[in-house]
Amino acid sequence: MTQTSRESTTVAIVGGGVSGLTAATLLRRSGVDCVVLERQSRAYVEQRQRAGVVEYRGVRMFSDWGLDQLLGSFPADNTLEIRVDGETRLLGRDDYSRDATGQAVPQQVLVRNLVAAFLADGGDLRFEAADVALQDLGGERPVLTYHDPDGASREIECAFVAGCDGDHGVSNASVPDGALTEYAFDYGISWLTILADAPPPAHALMAAGRHGYAAQYSRGPRASRFYLQCDPGDRTDDWPADRIWAQLRLRLDRPDLPAGTITETEIFPLRALVREPMSYGRLFLLGDAAHVISPMGAKGMNLALYDAEVFAVAVRDFSRDGDDAGLRGYSDTCLARTWKYQEWSYWFSEMLHDMSGEGVDPFRARMAEARFERVLASPTATRYWAEMMTGLG
């Protein structure tokens, strides 16, 4: 019989995405030992495509920890171009927005940099960890079990568990029924996302109007990420390349948009989810394990970064000084920002989609237009938009 290998650490982190790797990196910087377990291979996590902007608050966080180099050197212009039936309007040109710019960092690039930095610092990161299970989360020393790539059984005893393995991961599934309350919302909207070899726009571009919602964002000097609102029942097979390019040119009002090679397509519904509290016993939920947010405004990755820092500082203070205030307040602190971002993303999503497509309720469309005009005309409303966009609100 093969004997289980047993070991211990202060923090066991389940999930090697942005939240898990950021928490691990900050814990290492704080002198707290940790182990990261990731179900996928290193090659997989370093290439999966996700959001691409770190807000100014997140940039400042990396700078405060001496990790500026992980973000690369591509400032994110806060200027947002919104075209409503072909008419261009600009947001983010105020002094506040210009002074608090973020960084354009595709998620796979940030993950790749975090992996390299963590390993270079002597961090313990284990890929292809299978069958992870969490036990005794309500006790003083939780235990994680898993199988390594060779199939050997491993066991880790720890003081804290960071659940960073997403909405459908083992972490939130390990919490007893009734211990968490889930708040879920379905926008009733689906997007077709397209990654293509196409020159990016000068600024982030969103379009609304009678033809439906669309958007284009830079993913490097020669690549773009596009979004097309589509029917909830659509499949990617319903969107051949010629249909995609025709609809992008129409909705974005870019008849000269060149058709490049499409390298990735996916359809996903816009939805929101918040789990309260964001902790149970010695388990703390970070990132998508705790909350899912509409991609409008690019807040998903930024919430994960915020959770990671709050958690790392709380564990540091407890380990170094015996101060458990941060651990006790972790959930309330993170949820305050989570709900603010959920409200802003909901407002933003509703405004642009209520102006878009055939069959939109005329009253809702006029309401959305009024909201949009207020943001453009009112310095106070513009400042609110800028504060939320930069993460300083």
MIDRENTOR-606885 format. One line per 5 residues: number of its first residue (from 1); their letters; for each residue z, x, y of C-alpha. Coordinates in nm, 4 decimals, padded with zeros to 6 digits. Example, Ala and Ser with C-alpha at 12.3 -4.5 7.8 and 13.67 -1.06 7.14 Angstrom:
1) AS) 00.7800/01.2300/-00.4500; 00.7140/01.3670/-00.1060
END
This chain:
1) MTQTS) 00.0000/00.0000/00.0000; -00.0942/00.1315/00.3451; 00.2122/00.1727/00.5665; 00.2056/00.0340/00.9218; 00.2184/00.3001/01.1932
6) RESTT) 00.4955/00.2197/01.4442; 00.5426/00.3475/01.8005; 00.6877/00.2417/02.1359; 00.5935/00.2409/02.5028; 00.7110/00.0803/02.8260
11) VAIVG) 00.4061/-00.1404/02.8883; 00.1500/-00.2587/02.6354; -00.1660/-00.3804/02.8084; -00.3979/-00.6159/02.6231; -00.7478/-00.5921/02.7676
16) GGVSG) -00.9453/-00.3053/02.9188; -01.1184/-00.4842/03.2045; -01.0531/-00.4535/03.5770; -00.6989/-00.5960/03.5762; -00.5839/-00.4035/03.2677
21) LTAAT) -00.7322/-00.0696/03.3686; -00.6140/-00.0983/03.7284; -00.2606/-00.1844/03.6174; -00.2672/00.1056/03.3709; -00.3941/00.3514/03.6323
26) LLRRS) -00.1280/00.2486/03.8856; 00.1448/00.2626/03.6207; 00.0399/00.6172/03.5272; 00.0509/00.7104/03.8959; 00.4046/00.5688/03.9055
31) GVDCV) 00.5237/00.7684/03.6057; 00.5427/00.4653/03.3735; 00.4029/00.5095/03.0232; 00.1635/00.2481/02.8880; -00.0921/00.1823/02.6161
36) VLERQ) -00.4140/-00.0144/02.6713; -00.5699/-00.2050/02.3801; -00.9309/-00.3188/02.4212; -01.1122/-00.5259/02.1590; -01.4615/-00.4060/02.2506
41) SRAYV) -01.6166/-00.0595/02.2382; -01.6185/00.1714/02.5384; -01.9964/00.1375/02.5705; -01.9651/-00.2413/02.5857; -01.6971/-00.2618/02.8547
46) EQRQR) -01.8729/-00.0044/03.0715; -02.2016/-00.1967/03.0852; -02.1096/-00.5668/03.1019; -02.2280/-00.7108/03.4335; -01.9894/-00.8980/03.6602
51) AGVVE) -01.8954/-00.9368/04.0291; -01.9834/-00.6635/04.2726; -01.7645/-00.6625/04.5869; -01.4144/-00.5277/04.6449; -01.2745/-00.6931/04.9567
56) YRGVR) -01.1184/-00.4903/05.2376; -00.7669/-00.5610/05.1107; -00.8645/-00.4132/04.7741; -01.0277/-00.1104/04.9373; -00.7084/-00.0467/05.1283
61) MFSDW) -00.5084/-00.0761/04.8045; -00.7158/00.1933/04.6328; -00.6808/00.4126/04.9414; -00.3020/00.3710/04.9499; -00.2836/00.4891/04.5881
66) GLDQL) -00.5135/00.7883/04.6495; -00.7918/00.6387/04.4395; -01.0652/00.5969/04.7011; -01.3149/00.7897/04.4906; -01.3208/00.5163/04.2255
71) LGSFP) -01.5046/00.2783/04.4587; -01.8090/00.4916/04.5300; -01.9708/00.5146/04.8713; -02.1475/00.1841/04.9380; -01.9780/-00.0175/05.2152
76) ADNTL) -02.0169/-00.3928/05.1824; -02.1453/-00.5448/05.5034; -01.9492/-00.8655/05.5615; -02.2566/-01.0250/05.7155; -02.3617/-01.3340/05.5237
81) EIRVD) -02.6991/-01.4942/05.5884; -02.7091/-01.8665/05.5128; -03.0421/-02.0463/05.5216; -03.0345/-02.4243/05.5430; -03.3820/-02.5610/05.4746
86) GETRL) -03.5253/-02.2313/05.5955; -03.3193/-02.2019/05.9152; -03.1190/-01.8776/05.9213; -02.7573/-01.8629/06.0414; -02.5298/-01.5580/06.0233
91) LGRDD) -02.1589/-01.5234/05.9515; -01.9481/-01.2068/05.9566; -02.0841/-01.0626/06.2797; -01.7521/-01.0932/06.4660; -01.5448/-00.7844/06.5499
96) YSRDA) -01.2819/-00.8706/06.2907; -01.5368/-00.8807/06.0087; -01.7088/-00.5608/06.1211; -01.3793/-00.3704/06.1302; -01.2621/-00.4770/05.7836
101) TGQAV) -01.5492/-00.4145/05.5457; -01.5180/-00.3986/05.1710; -01.7088/-00.1949/04.9146; -02.0110/-00.2923/04.7091; -01.8928/-00.1969/04.3599
106) PQQVL) -02.0524/-00.3611/04.0543; -01.7749/-00.4384/03.8081; -01.9187/-00.2195/03.5341; -01.9197/00.0787/03.7748; -01.5558/00.0210/03.8701
111) VRNLV) -01.4577/-00.0153/03.5038; -01.6455/00.3023/03.4160; -01.4659/00.4910/03.6941; -01.1262/00.3486/03.5994; -01.1754/00.4467/03.2347
116) AAFLA) -01.2680/00.8031/03.3298; -00.9786/00.8382/03.5751; -00.7219/00.6941/03.3359; -00.8288/00.9171/03.0478; -00.8494/01.2238/03.2725
121) DGGDL) -00.4891/01.1543/03.3756; -00.3815/01.1570/03.0110; -00.3786/00.7806/02.9689; -00.3693/00.6125/02.6276; -00.6693/00.3792/02.6000
126) RFEAA) -00.7674/00.2461/02.2576; -01.1031/00.0780/02.2121; -01.2040/-00.1461/01.9200; -00.8484/-00.2651/01.8633; -00.8901/-00.5626/01.6293
131) DVALQ) -00.6655/-00.8562/01.5373; -00.4185/-00.8010/01.8214; -00.1114/-01.0226/01.7840; 00.1933/-01.0603/02.0098; 00.5413/-01.1215/01.8748
136) DLGGE) 00.8888/-01.1821/02.0176; 00.7672/-01.2267/02.3746; 01.0957/-01.3937/02.4672; 01.3049/-01.1040/02.3384; 01.4043/-00.7707/02.4908
141) RPVLT) 01.1415/-00.5688/02.3008; 00.8144/-00.7494/02.2241; 00.5936/-00.6146/01.9460; 00.2136/-00.5903/01.9335; 00.0294/-00.5460/01.6071
146) YHDPD) -00.3379/-00.4611/01.5617; -00.5887/-00.2765/01.3448; -00.7511/00.0421/01.4680; -01.1247/00.1153/01.4188; -01.0512/00.2614/01.0743
151) GASRE) -00.8763/-00.0586/00.9683; -00.5275/00.0925/00.9719; -00.2395/-00.1373/01.0693; -00.0605/-00.0354/01.3904; 00.2509/-00.1671/01.5648
156) IECAF) 00.3699/-00.1065/01.9215; 00.7137/-00.1992/02.0509; 00.7387/-00.2269/02.4287; 00.9454/-00.3479/02.7224; 00.6654/-00.5498/02.8828
161) VAGCD) 00.3269/-00.6905/02.7870; 00.0449/-00.7245/03.0402; -00.1994/-00.9918/02.9242; -00.5343/-00.8901/03.0734; -00.7687/-01.0254/02.8075
166) GDHGV) -00.9237/-01.3201/02.9876; -00.9151/-01.6971/02.9718; -00.9701/-01.7174/02.5956; -00.7681/-01.4105/02.4969; -00.4730/-01.3766/02.2637
171) SNASV) -00.2231/-01.3319/02.5486; -00.2147/-01.6828/02.6930; -00.2764/-01.8241/02.3440; 00.0509/-01.6593/02.2341; 00.2599/-01.8536/02.4840
176) PDGAL) 00.4393/-02.1513/02.3195; 00.3006/-02.4972/02.3931; 00.4561/-02.6485/02.7016; 00.5717/-02.3201/02.8548; 00.2756/-02.3056/03.0949
181) TEYAF) 00.1101/-02.5759/03.3010; -00.2690/-02.5596/03.3313; -00.4480/-02.6898/03.6382; -00.8193/-02.7181/03.5666; -01.1159/-02.8368/03.7695
186) DYGIS) -01.4843/-02.8781/03.6783; -01.7159/-02.8604/03.9792; -01.9917/-03.0432/03.7925; -02.2260/-02.7645/03.9028; -02.4052/-02.5045/03.6913
191) WLTIL) -02.5755/-02.1831/03.7948; -02.8495/-01.9812/03.6357; -02.7692/-01.6155/03.7072; -03.0509/-01.3628/03.7066; -03.0354/-00.9850/03.7185
196) ADAPP) -03.3752/-00.8463/03.8156; -03.5534/-00.5380/03.9422; -03.6157/-00.6706/04.2921; -03.5490/-00.5218/04.6363; -03.2157/-00.6516/04.7685
201) PAHAL) -03.1888/-00.8455/05.0946; -03.0612/-00.6836/05.4132; -02.7476/-00.8962/05.3820; -02.5972/-01.1218/05.1199; -02.8163/-01.4312/05.1244
206) MAAGR) -02.7307/-01.7916/05.0391; -02.9630/-02.0878/05.0745; -02.8895/-02.4586/05.0827; -03.1056/-02.7610/05.1447; -03.3277/-03.0212/04.9860
211) HGYAA) -03.4609/-02.7867/04.7165; -03.1149/-02.6881/04.5870; -02.8727/-02.3962/04.6145; -02.9804/-02.0337/04.5597; -02.8441/-01.6903/04.6453
216) QYSRG) -02.9386/-01.3230/04.6328; -02.7082/-01.0198/04.6377; -02.7660/-00.6485/04.6162; -02.6939/-00.4730/04.2878; -02.8177/-00.1329/04.3998
221) PRASR) -03.1142/-00.0001/04.5959; -03.3727/-00.1592/04.3636; -03.1907/-00.4445/04.1883; -03.0683/-00.7916/04.2840; -02.8435/-01.0570/04.1379
226) FYLQC) -02.9819/-01.4070/04.1937; -02.8239/-01.7484/04.1486; -03.0020/-02.0809/04.1072; -02.8268/-02.4143/04.0884; -02.9509/-02.5901/03.7750
231) DPGDR) -02.8851/-02.9011/03.5711; -02.5605/-02.8774/03.3689; -02.7547/-02.9404/03.0468; -03.0072/-02.6614/03.1051; -03.0467/-02.3635/02.8735
236) TDDWP) -03.1883/-02.0226/02.9630; -03.5004/-02.1125/02.7591; -03.5692/-02.3839/03.0153; -03.6138/-02.1153/03.2794; -03.9103/-01.8862/03.2029
241) ADRIW) -03.9806/-01.6073/03.4500; -04.2552/-01.7905/03.6372; -04.0288/-02.0892/03.7014; -03.7447/-01.8615/03.8148; -03.9549/-01.6745/04.0693
246) AQLRL) -04.1171/-01.9927/04.1981; -03.7799/-02.1571/04.2589; -03.6290/-01.8445/04.4157; -03.9177/-01.8155/04.6615; -03.8921/-02.1846/04.7461
251) RLDRP) -03.5150/-02.2157/04.7848; -03.4576/-01.8799/04.9546; -03.7572/-01.9412/05.1827; -03.8964/-01.6034/05.0770; -04.2613/-01.6681/04.9816
256) DLPAG) -04.3221/-01.2926/04.9687; -04.0349/-01.2207/04.7262; -04.1819/-00.9804/04.4660; -04.1436/-01.0704/04.1002; -03.9760/-00.7801/03.9228
261) TITET) -03.8606/-00.7390/03.5657; -03.5818/-00.9811/03.4750; -03.3225/-00.7934/03.2706; -03.0563/-01.0607/03.2195; -03.0135/-01.4375/03.2507
266) EIFPL) -02.7131/-01.6598/03.1852; -02.6128/-02.0173/03.2617; -02.2526/-02.0949/03.3399; -02.0633/-02.3900/03.4899; -01.8585/-02.3478/03.8050
271) RALVR) -01.4973/-02.4199/03.7197; -01.1454/-02.3371/03.8252; -00.8249/-02.2897/03.6272; -00.4722/-02.1812/03.7179; -00.1867/-02.1276/03.4731
276) EPMSY) 00.1688/-02.1603/03.6041; 00.3843/-01.9647/03.5810; 00.1912/-01.6404/03.5311; 00.4589/-01.5059/03.2991; 00.6562/-01.5971/02.9911
281) GRLFL) 00.9500/-01.3870/02.8789; 00.8284/-01.0274/02.8789; 00.4607/-01.1277/02.8990; 00.2843/-01.1179/03.2364; -00.0641/-01.2674/03.2757
286) LGDAA) -00.3150/-01.0863/03.4979; -00.6680/-01.1682/03.6104; -00.8684/-01.4278/03.4184; -00.5844/-01.4717/03.1695; -00.3979/-01.6438/03.4524
291) HVISP) -00.6732/-01.7924/03.6675; -01.0459/-01.8598/03.6749; -01.2157/-01.9171/04.0091; -01.5554/-02.0247/04.1374; -01.7698/-01.7168/04.2105
296) MGAKG) -01.8294/-01.8391/04.5657; -01.6753/-01.5714/04.7865; -01.6446/-01.3110/04.5068; -01.2695/-01.3508/04.4613; -01.2296/-01.3256/04.0833
301) MNLAL) -01.2256/-00.9468/04.0628; -01.0184/-00.9226/04.3799; -00.7489/-01.1516/04.2433; -00.7374/-00.9327/03.9323; -00.6827/-00.6248/04.1500
306) YDAEV) -00.4054/-00.7993/04.3408; -00.2275/-00.9075/04.0203; -00.2516/-00.5536/03.8849; -00.0882/-00.3963/04.1889; 00.1906/-00.6552/04.2118
311) FAVAV) 00.2665/-00.6072/03.8413; 00.2539/-00.2256/03.8506; 00.4849/-00.2058/04.1531; 00.7291/-00.4500/03.9917; 00.7474/-00.2477/03.6686
316) RDFSR) 00.7781/00.0762/03.8657; 01.0711/-00.0555/04.0692; 01.2465/-00.1809/03.7583; 01.1883/00.1375/03.5594; 01.2874/00.3686/03.8437
321) DGDDA) 01.5643/00.1772/04.0219; 01.6627/-00.1085/03.7932; 01.5350/-00.3493/04.0594; 01.3990/-00.6605/03.8880; 01.3145/-00.8573/04.2045
326) GLRGY) 00.9444/-00.7791/04.1700; 00.9353/-00.8900/03.8079; 01.1195/-01.2134/03.8848; 00.8909/-01.2837/04.1801; 00.5660/-01.1739/04.0152
331) SDTCL) 00.4355/-01.5205/03.9380; 00.5233/-01.6773/04.2739; 00.3766/-01.3815/04.4647; 00.0463/-01.3878/04.2764; 00.0153/-01.7659/04.2704
336) ARTWK) 00.0489/-01.7878/04.6493; -00.2687/-01.5819/04.6911; -00.4399/-01.7459/04.3927; -00.4109/-02.0957/04.5370; -00.5275/-01.9817/04.8815
341) YQEWS) -00.8364/-01.8297/04.7242; -00.8937/-02.1356/04.5062; -00.8853/-02.3614/04.8117; -01.1220/-02.1354/05.0058; -01.3660/-02.1062/04.7168
346) YWFSE) -01.3545/-02.4839/04.6669; -01.4226/-02.5437/05.0370; -01.7069/-02.2903/05.0380; -01.8618/-02.4231/04.7147; -01.8410/-02.7851/04.8198
351) MLHDM) -01.9875/-02.7208/05.1641; -02.3011/-02.5423/05.0465; -02.3657/-02.7509/04.7367; -02.3151/-03.0806/04.9194; -02.6063/-02.9796/05.1421
356) SGEGV) -02.8259/-02.8886/04.8456; -03.0749/-03.0665/04.6252; -03.2193/-03.4111/04.5755; -02.9830/-03.6986/04.5132; -02.6938/-03.5579/04.7180
361) DPFRA) -02.4832/-03.8333/04.8713; -02.5996/-03.8617/05.2363; -02.2461/-03.8992/05.3702; -02.1222/-03.5892/05.1864; -02.4273/-03.3982/05.3037
366) RMAEA) -02.3562/-03.4828/05.6670; -01.9904/-03.3909/05.6211; -02.0938/-03.0539/05.4776; -02.3262/-02.9924/05.7707; -02.0421/-03.0703/06.0125
371) RFERV) -01.8135/-02.8217/05.8359; -02.0810/-02.5567/05.8488; -02.1457/-02.6095/06.2199; -01.7726/-02.5882/06.2917; -01.7488/-02.2482/06.1222
376) LASPT) -02.0406/-02.1236/06.3304; -01.9234/-02.2684/06.6610; -01.5447/-02.2288/06.6571; -01.3925/-01.8801/06.7022; -01.0808/-02.0032/06.5244
381) ATRYW) -01.2793/-02.1302/06.2254; -01.4864/-01.8116/06.2192; -01.1683/-01.6020/06.2200; -01.0306/-01.8028/05.9270; -01.3513/-01.7433/05.7309
386) AEMMT) -01.3325/-01.3710/05.8090; -00.9654/-01.3436/05.7092; -01.0381/-01.4994/05.3720; -01.3532/-01.2943/05.3188; -01.1701/-00.9667/05.3864
391) GLG) -00.8577/-01.0610/05.1919; -00.6323/-01.0324/05.4952; -00.5713/-01.4058/05.5341
END
